[in-house]
Amino acid sequence: MPQLAFASSFWESYDVLEKPVKAGVRKAMAKFQQLSVAELRSDKGLHLESVSNARDRRMRTIRINDFWRGVVLAPDDGSDTFLLLSVVPHDDAYTWAAKRLYTVNTATRALEVRNVVAIEQLTPTLEQAAAQAPTLLFAKHSDRTLRDLGIDDQVLRAVRTITDTSQLEAFGGLLPEDQFEVLQFLAEGFSPDDVYRDVVAERRPADADQAAEATLATAIANTRNRITLVTGPADLAEVLDQPFAAWRVFLHPSQRRVAYRVSYNGPAQVCGGPGTGKTVVALHRVKHLLSRSLTSRVLLTTFTNALACSLRENLALLLGDEEQLARVQVTTVNALANRTVRALAGTAPSLIGDADERQLWRQIQWRLGLPWTEQFLEQEYRHVVLAQDLRDASEYRTATRRGRGTALGVRQRDRVWQAMEAFTTELRSTGRATHLQICARAAKLLRNTDLDVHGFEHVVVDEAQDLHPAQWRVLRAAVAPGPDDLFIVGDPHQRIYDSRVSLGALGISVTGRTSRLRINYRNTEEILTWAAGLLSATRIEDLGGDGVDSLTGYRSLLHGGRPSIKGHPSEQAEVSALVAQVREWASQGIQPSEIAICARFNLLLDRVSTALGEAGIQAVRVKDQPGAGIEGVRLASMHAMKGLEFRCVAVVGVNASAVPFLKEVTPVEVDRLQHDSDLLRERCVLFVACTRGREALHVSWSGQASPFLRELGHAQ
């Protein structure tokens, strides 16, 4: 009986198919479990046929339905393993198949694919340009060195035209996977010996025969990082039933390069825009760290409890090993800090809520007769005192108030410090504390004890952009400095909690160990381009707090319809249009749980929920953490959309009065820099919400549109 394998390109196409098409794929795939090779070739329903003018003579198409075709690589070497490559519309299937060539890498012995037609067309033009270029990216590496690393003749010719890393990245979708990854390593300054050790030796099976001609079945077996081999009907059902299967098995070379690097000589940082797979990289890094030792323990941390729950579930799927999973603690930094204080101090204070904290600052401001608002005092405590871990008035007098726009003289600082002391004294006397105060206490306890409270050898940090310096101190103190101590992923464009950090000042130096992901795998190019416009005119501080970041060079490999951006005369009209949009998505075969609706405030979500219910459409709140099997359109605040993704997303209520929400924006006369920072945070909240949709985005408002939308040319 034949065997069936799935390439990573298949998952990229399969995941977005409608249910009837997926059912057709299942039916076609089942035949590979039921029929012999001869019967497959003669089956009229499957209609396994050659592709005219294909550059790879093994290319075949199979019939899914009248409109969809599967593209398959069929064995012609006596083996019986078929590789399903993609599912695409009928007319596109033949074009897709004709351009691609599958070959065996001479170094890793893995099967890899190239767009052979595009490389042939581009290379002569680039050779002409390269002849005039002052420098070439790979000039210092000889042909022999590159061939030893698996670069074949066609790729080598193209490589000799590349002038810089941006040109190399532009080649990324055309070049064979392992060869492209080798070139990325070399471009970043790694020596050929390092690349051989970290890429070639890691990939090539120990029993691979370098001289023997590999069959398709052997090459597939050697490519476990990009190909899933199915051995029976049960395996087939399990593989096709798993949602978002691709991320669990496959990584793009740029992702794998950072996730599975053997070791970093200290803290490492991975930056990337929305949808670039940062969290996926973090999970795979945990897997790699666990594989290096049978006893090491890893802390995997993120910002919210909901995200921690999601990380825990996805890590369990990725590892598939209870013993390994038991060596990972998945939690938030705040929960870790609270646990630390309880372990080392015997008890921890109770938490004060945001409203009560603001009220306490108001009382202190009034009692001391201070000229500053309670909002100013709260922010000064958060962004200066706690951020710099200041302990007394003398430290505060000389502190650099980074990011604060209101100048304070010595006497003014002394008066402000009175408020700081009054605040901490009041909380201490009532047995209460803020989250950040508990973090500061936990970091101090960890630094001042010889006890190995948690026993972590490695810390992996997700959603790093929203962590406060007090939280970073907990993480720095939770693991001993050394190789692979901290692995940090985040995106400063998704910073929605106004945390300002200089990692270097906190003893976390990532110099020379920073990687950037630029390919978006979640959104279509149309959604990404529109959403990026929300931030295009703003200055974004980088993840480490020591420079500026931008979305320049980010791109998506996916394409779709343009976002729907519409204004309405009333909220009622807006909600009615939203219900119609949800109905339209449902008519396209999109499941309710694959649709999300978000708003700045829960009050509007209540009205949306009522309208959906009256229309017979079930809805559930994301905050209630509905499982994957729970039907219903997902409803969430914009903040709660952080870290989530759906096929279709509607962002509603983007009005001038809600986005930005001026009650959360410091008046310019109080602090100009904080005012600008608050406005940027509001932009980021909207940006995060709009980049949760993979295929479709609907943005709406009633009355006057948000100024952020008006800047893009949208107005009522």
GIKAFEN-V322673 format. One record per helix or strand of 3 or more residues. SS is the DSSP state (alpha for helix, beta for strand). FROM is the first residue (numbers start at 1). TO is the last residue. If there is no record, write none. Layout:
SS/FROM/TO
SS/FROM/TO
This chain:
beta/3/7
alpha/8/14
alpha/19/34
alpha/37/42
beta/59/63
beta/68/73
beta/81/89
alpha/90/99
beta/100/104
beta/111/115
alpha/116/132
alpha/143/148
alpha/153/159
alpha/165/170
alpha/177/187
alpha/192/203
alpha/216/221
beta/227/230
alpha/233/241
alpha/245/249
alpha/253/259
beta/268/272
alpha/278/291
beta/298/302
alpha/305/319
alpha/322/325
beta/328/332
alpha/333/345
alpha/354/368
alpha/374/386
alpha/393/398
alpha/410/429
alpha/435/447
beta/458/461
alpha/464/466
alpha/469/478
beta/486/490
alpha/492/494
alpha/504/506
beta/514/517
beta/519/524
alpha/525/532
beta/555/558
beta/564/568
alpha/571/587
alpha/592/594
beta/595/599
alpha/602/614
beta/619/621
alpha/622/624
beta/633/637
alpha/639/641
beta/646/652
alpha/662/664
alpha/672/690
beta/693/702
alpha/707/710
